Amino acid sequence: MLGWQALAPDLPGYGLTLPAPGFAWDYAEWPTMVAELAKTWAAPVVLLEMSVGGLTAVHAARRAPASAGIIAATLLDMSDPAAVGGAARWRWR
């Protein structure tokens, strides 16, 4: 096959995907899901993401060592409480 194939997963709890029962609403699940998805492709995988997705790509690539590369912009670190507050859809109480 010539060219690129692109896949844009809609991560649970974000976008239009309805989370599965028992979903923990925990960011830590996202890199694991992206890594598992990357492992299913026979061709080399380049993870392209931005914002919180950029950091997700970095963490996912560590879990899927066959990843050929990462293109990431605006890495948003969700372990930083100020970043979480700025990225949250709703203000924390």
For each residue, the residues with C-beta under 8 A, 3 or more apart:
1: 5 43
2:
3:
4:
5: 1 43
6:
7: 37
8:
9: 33 34 37
10: 14 15 16 17
11: 14 15 17 30 33 34 56
12: 17 18 19 20 23 29 33
13: 17 19 23 25
14: 10 11 17
15: 10 11
16: 10
17: 10 11 12 13 14
18: 12
19: 12 13 23 25
20: 12 23
21:
22:
23: 12 13 19 20 29
24: 29
25: 13 19
26: 29
27: 30 52 56 78
28: 31 32
29: 12 23 24 26 32 33
30: 11 27 33 34 56 60
31: 28 34 35 56 59 60 62 63
32: 28 29 35 36 60 63
33: 9 11 12 29 30 36 37
34: 9 11 30 31 37 38 47 56 57 60 64
35: 31 32 38 39 59 60 61 62 63 64
36: 32 33 39 40 64
37: 7 9 33 34 40 41
38: 34 35 41 45 47 60 61 64 66 67
39: 35 36 64 66
40: 36 37
41: 37 38 45
42:
43: 1 5
44: 66 67 68
45: 38 41 64 66 67 68
46: 67 68 69 70 71
47: 34 38 57 60 61 67 69 70 71 72
48: 57 70 71 72
49: 53 54 56 57 71 72
50: 53 54 72 73 74
51: 54 73 74 76 87
52: 27 55 56 76 78 87
53: 49 50 56 57 72
54: 49 50 51 57 58 72 73 74 75 76
55: 52 58 59 72 75 76 77 78
56: 11 27 30 31 34 49 52 53 59 60
57: 34 47 48 49 53 54 60 61 70 71 72
58: 54 55 61 62 70 72 75
59: 31 35 55 56 62 63
60: 30 31 32 34 35 38 47 56 57 63 64 67
61: 35 38 47 57 58 64 65 67 70
62: 31 35 58 59 65
63: 31 32 35 59 60
64: 34 35 36 38 39 45 60 61 67
65: 61 62
66: 38 39 44 45
67: 38 44 45 46 47 60 61 64 70
68: 44 45 46
69: 46 47
70: 46 47 48 57 58 61 67
71: 46 47 48 49 57
72: 47 48 49 50 53 54 55 57 58 75
73: 50 51 54
74: 50 51 54
75: 54 55 58 72
76: 51 52 54 55 83 87
77: 55 80 83
78: 27 52 55 83 84 87
79: 83
80: 77 83 84
81: 84 85
82: 85 86
83: 76 77 78 79 80 86 87
84: 78 80 81 87 88 92
85: 81 82 88 91 92
86: 82 83
87: 51 52 76 78 83 84
88: 84 85 91 92
89:
90:
91: 85 88
92: 84 85 88
93:
